[in-house]
Every structure is written in C-alpha cells, then in structure tokens.
Amino acid sequence: MKSPVELELPPSQKVALIAAGARHSALVTRDNGLYMFGLALHGQLGLGGDCTDRAFKPERVDLGGKHRVDQVALGDSHSLVLTTEGYLLSTGANDKYQLGVNPDKRSLKLFNFTKIKNFKTGEQANKNLTDQDVKFKKIFCWNLNAAIDDMDRVYLWGILHDKQVKQSLCIKVPERVNSFSVSTAAIGPTMAMLVDKDSQQPCVIGVNAKGELGLGDVEQRKTFCILNELRDKKIRQAAVGRAGFVIALADQVVEPEDNRFDLNNTLAKGTLQNPSLEEMKPEKDLSGTGSQLAHRESAQTIIATD
C-alpha cells in the first residue's frame, strides 16, 4: 500500500483513539467501542478462539457488555485495555508475563479480554491488592506494561528484553513503584521511561545494551535513574523506540545521540555497541521483597550512575 486508504467502519462510528502494536492495530470509537485488526495468532485481537489467524478489516470486540473502553495500548503480541471504570483487561500471549494474569503459565494464550485482578504494593512486605483496591487512568505497553492509578502511582509488569545480548529484566506480577508520582510513561522493547509528576524529569530503567537509556554508558539499570542532562528541563511527552527515545520539552525536542545530549540539535540518531557487555541470564525477576524498583526508603538509588 503506497497511499493512505480509509478504513471501513459503520457509518455512525467516529474514531476517538488509535493504537498500533507490532502487527496489530486498534480503534476506539466515540461511543467507547473497540475495533481490532491485524495478526491474531496469539489472541491479541480479543476476538475469541474462533477468529482466524488475522483480521483484514476492523472488527468490533465484544467485551460482554460489562465494560466500556477508555484507552487501549498494544504490545508485540498482546493488547491492554483500560475501561471507563478504571479496570484493566488483557488478551494475547503471556510468554513475557505481559498479560498480568497467571504468571506461572507462560504458555498461556488468551483469546478474549480478561480482567487483571491481582497487584502488588511494591513495599517491603509487598502486600497483595485486588482490582477493587486500585483504579487506573492511563496505560502504556510493549512487552513491559505500565498503568498509572488515580493517585498517580505506576504499576509495572512484563519483560524488557534484548535478544542480541540475551539480557532481560522481568516483573511477573503487576507491582507498584513507590518512589515517586508519575505523570506519563513510555515503553519500548528494552527500556522504560517514567516522568516524575512533581519535577517533570524523566527516569529510565532497562537493559541498555545499545546505550538507549541515554546515560552515557551501556550498563544495565535495575532501578530508575534520572537523566542528569535534563534535570532542569520540563518534559511534556516522551516516546521510546527500539534503540533510543525522543522527548518533547516545553519549547523543543531532544533525541539522544550516542548518549550525549545536544539540546539545540534534533537530528541525532545512532546507538552505542559494546560486544564485551557481560551477558546475564534471561528472565531476571525484579519482583518480590524490596522489588528493586527504587522504593521511597531507598530513594538514593534514583540518581544516574556514571
């Protein structure tokens, strides 16, 4: 296809939101309906087990009449929905713990949207919460998911993974980050960025084998680190790709160039390669006691490490 083509929807439907994953797409209409199309092999369209391996046109997803869609976010092989009531629903593959349900069943594939019901507080005791204890207002995903609740706290679950160096950071159950309140987030295959609500500064975590965290090295980060180059800047929006990120400030756009920031240049591209980077075992679990997600009692970890 060389030029845009208008998608076929019922005449009365007007699109309010769009989302794109690796090989599937979604539309949310003004009446809070959800339409999905694209690859369906893993159940990521949520169209049920009778769906073929793909949908060539937008098809309306039946959520059982119980839920209305507020937001949708799509990953590599799964989909995440935020309902107008603040609940989270997921469908698709669970090989990277991305569904937020049944963490002991990585072979699980869901073909219908299912509510995520269990969460962890992320505190030292790491207590359990249910979907009745927390309500969400924003969602973001790739193979790692982020959901911001109505108190501006973020929950993370899934995997950040770099196939080339066989490194992974893993959180099996949706778990809360308690160090700071969050205004927005951006998720990519190997890194995640959260923007501190109070300071509007970006905090990054991830594999970093290509220097995509913008911290000036290729060392993996298991706790969130502030980008020192942007300590005095106010972040408006962020987007993460496969090997880097772009952030929008109040008056300009910044991209990392070989992990050095030029605040007057927006042409930066390229990544650092380090073939001697030490490999670690995949699926290193960051959940559990302490959670290594930089809690309030260990806030000194929220600094960049040179």
C-alpha positions in Angstrom: 0.0 0.0 0.0 1.6 3.3 -1.2 -1.0 5.8 -0.1 -3.5 6.1 2.8 -6.8 4.3 2.5 -9.9 5.0 4.6 -10.8 2.1 6.8 -14.3 0.6 6.7 -16.4 1.3 9.8 -20.1 1.6 10.3 -21.3 5.0 9.1 -22.3 6.1 12.5 -19.0 5.4 14.1 -16.4 8.2 14.7 -12.9 7.3 15.9 -11.7 8.8 19.1 -8.4 7.0 19.7 -6.0 4.8 17.7 -3.2 2.4 18.8 -0.6 0.3 16.9 1.3 -2.8 18.1 3.9 -4.9 16.3 1.4 -6.5 13.9 -2.0 -5.4 15.0 -3.9 -2.2 15.4 -6.9 -0.8 17.4 -9.5 1.9 17.1 -11.6 3.2 20.0 -14.8 5.0 18.9 -16.6 7.9 20.5 -19.2 5.6 22.0 -16.3 3.7 23.7 -16.4 0.7 21.3 -13.2 -1.2 20.4 -12.3 -2.3 16.9 -9.2 -4.5 16.3 -7.5 -5.8 13.2 -4.2 -7.4 12.1 -2.4 -10.5 13.3 -4.4 -12.7 15.6 -2.3 -15.8 16.1 -1.7 -15.2 19.8 -5.2 -14.0 20.6 -4.1 -10.3 20.7 -7.2 -9.1 18.9 -9.5 -10.4 21.6 -12.0 -11.7 19.0 -12.4 -15.2 20.5 -11.0 -18.6 19.8 -12.9 -18.9 16.5 -11.1 -16.0 14.9 -8.8 -16.8 12.0 -5.0 -16.1 12.2 -5.7 -12.4 11.2 -8.4 -9.9 10.6 -8.1 -7.8 7.4 -10.7 -5.3 8.4 -11.6 -3.6 11.8 -13.8 -5.9 13.8 -15.7 -4.9 16.9 -14.6 -6.6 20.0 -17.3 -8.0 22.3 -16.4 -7.2 25.9 -19.5 -8.9 27.2 -21.5 -5.7 27.7 -19.9 -5.2 31.1 -17.1 -2.8 30.1 -16.7 0.3 28.0 -13.3 1.2 26.6 -11.5 4.3 27.7 -8.0 3.6 26.4 -6.2 0.8 24.5 -2.4 0.0 24.3 -0.9 -2.7 22.1 2.3 -4.6 22.5 4.3 -7.1 20.5 1.7 -10.0 20.8 -0.8 -8.8 23.4 -3.3 -6.0 24.0 -4.2 -4.0 27.1 -7.5 -2.1 27.6 -8.4 0.5 30.3 -12.1 0.6 30.9 -14.1 3.7 31.8 -14.5 2.2 35.3 -10.7 2.1 35.8 -10.2 -1.6 35.3 -7.5 -3.3 33.2 -8.2 -6.0 30.7 -5.6 -8.0 28.7 -5.6 -10.6 25.9 -2.9 -12.4 23.8 0.3 -14.1 24.6 1.8 -14.5 28.1 5.3 -15.6 27.2 6.8 -12.5 28.7 4.3 -12.2 31.6 2.7 -9.3 29.7 -0.9 -10.3 30.5 -0.7 -9.6 34.2 -2.6 -12.9 34.9 -1.4 -16.4 35.6 2.3 -15.6 36.0 3.1 -19.4 36.3 1.7 -20.1 32.9 4.0 -18.5 30.3 2.5 -20.7 27.6 -1.0 -19.2 28.2 -2.8 -17.5 25.3 -6.0 -15.6 25.9 -8.3 -15.0 23.0 -10.8 -12.8 24.9 -10.1 -9.8 27.1 -9.7 -10.8 30.7 -9.7 -8.6 33.8 -6.4 -8.2 35.7 -7.3 -8.8 39.3 -4.1 -9.1 41.3 -1.5 -6.5 42.1 1.5 -6.0 44.5 2.1 -2.9 46.6 5.9 -3.0 45.9 6.6 -2.2 49.6 9.0 -4.2 51.7 6.1 -6.5 52.7 4.9 -6.5 49.1 1.2 -6.9 50.0 -1.4 -8.2 47.7 -4.1 -5.9 46.2 -7.2 -6.7 44.1 -8.9 -4.8 41.3 -11.3 -3.4 43.8 -8.4 -1.7 45.7 -7.0 0.3 42.8 -8.4 2.1 39.8 -6.3 3.2 36.8 -6.4 6.2 34.4 -3.5 5.7 31.9 -1.9 2.6 30.3 1.2 2.0 28.2 2.7 -1.2 26.9 5.1 -3.2 24.8 6.3 -6.4 26.4 6.5 -4.4 29.6 3.3 -2.7 30.8 2.8 0.4 32.8 -0.5 1.5 34.3 -0.9 4.8 36.3 -3.6 4.7 39.0 -5.9 7.6 40.2 -3.3 8.6 42.8 -0.5 8.9 40.1 1.3 5.8 41.2 2.6 3.5 38.5 2.4 -0.3 38.3 4.8 -2.3 36.1 4.7 -5.9 34.8 6.3 -7.9 32.0 9.7 -8.0 30.5 12.3 -5.7 29.0 14.4 -7.9 26.7 17.3 -7.5 24.3 17.7 -10.7 22.1 21.1 -9.7 20.8 22.8 -9.8 24.2 20.3 -12.1 25.8 19.5 -9.8 28.7 16.2 -9.4 30.4 14.6 -7.5 33.3 11.4 -9.2 34.5 8.4 -8.4 36.7 6.0 -11.3 36.8 3.1 -9.7 38.7 1.8 -6.0 38.4 3.8 -4.2 41.0 3.7 -0.6 42.2 6.7 1.8 42.1 6.6 3.8 45.3 9.5 6.2 44.9 7.7 9.0 43.0 4.4 10.0 41.4 4.1 9.7 37.7 2.6 12.0 35.1 3.2 9.9 32.0 5.3 6.9 30.7 6.9 5.5 27.6 7.7 1.8 27.0 10.0 0.2 24.4 11.4 -3.3 23.9 14.4 -2.8 26.1 13.7 0.3 28.2 11.1 2.2 30.0 10.8 5.9 30.9 8.6 7.4 33.6 8.2 11.1 34.1 8.1 12.3 37.7 4.9 14.3 38.2 6.4 16.8 40.6 9.7 17.6 38.9 8.7 16.6 35.3 12.0 14.9 35.0 12.5 11.6 33.1 13.6 8.5 35.0 14.8 5.5 32.9 15.3 1.7 33.5 16.3 -1.1 31.2 18.8 -3.4 29.5 20.8 -0.5 27.9 23.0 -2.8 25.7 22.9 -0.1 22.9 23.1 2.9 25.2 19.4 3.5 24.7 18.9 4.9 28.2 20.9 8.0 27.4 23.1 7.7 30.5 26.4 7.7 28.6 27.2 4.0 29.0 25.9 0.5 28.3 25.4 -0.6 31.9 22.1 -2.2 32.7 19.8 -0.4 35.2 17.6 -2.3 37.6 16.4 0.9 39.4 15.1 4.1 37.9 17.8 6.7 37.1 17.3 10.4 36.5 18.8 11.7 33.3 21.2 14.3 34.6 21.3 16.2 31.3 17.6 17.0 31.7 17.4 17.8 35.4 16.4 21.4 34.8 14.0 20.6 31.9 10.3 20.1 32.0 9.1 17.0 30.0 5.8 17.3 28.1 5.8 14.0 26.3 8.1 11.0 25.7 8.3 8.2 23.1 10.5 5.2 23.1 11.7 3.1 20.2 13.9 0.0 19.7 17.2 1.7 20.4 16.5 5.1 21.9 13.9 7.7 22.7 12.6 11.2 21.9 11.2 13.6 24.5 9.3 16.8 23.9 10.1 19.7 26.2 8.1 22.9 26.5 9.9 24.5 23.7 12.0 21.9 21.9 12.5 18.2 21.1 15.5 16.2 22.3 16.9 12.9 21.0 20.0 11.0 22.3 23.0 10.9 20.0 25.5 8.3 21.1 24.1 9.0 24.6 25.2 12.7 24.5 22.5 15.4 24.5 22.7 18.4 22.2 19.7 20.5 23.3 20.0 22.6 20.1 20.0 19.6 17.7 17.2 17.3 16.7 19.0 15.3 14.0 20.6 12.9 16.4 20.5 9.2 15.6 22.6 6.1 16.3 23.4 3.9 19.3 26.4 2.6 21.1 27.5 -1.0 20.6 29.6 -2.9 23.2 30.2 -6.6 22.2 32.0 -7.1 25.6 28.9 -6.4 27.6 28.5 -9.1 30.2 25.6 -11.4 29.5 23.1 -12.2 32.2 20.5 -14.9 32.4 17.2 -14.0 30.9 14.1 -13.5 33.0 15.8 -12.0 36.0 12.8 -11.4 38.2 12.7 -8.0 39.8 9.5 -8.7 41.8 9.4 -9.7 45.4 10.8 -8.3 48.6 12.2 -4.8 48.0 11.3 -5.3 44.3 14.5 -3.4 43.3 12.2 -0.7 41.8 13.7 2.1 43.9 11.3 2.5 46.8 10.9 5.5 49.0 13.0 4.0 51.7 15.9 3.7 49.2 15.4 6.9 47.3 19.1 7.4 46.9 19.0 4.9 44.0 17.1 7.5 41.9 20.3 9.0 40.5 22.2 8.5 37.4 25.2 6.1 37.8 28.3 7.2 35.9 
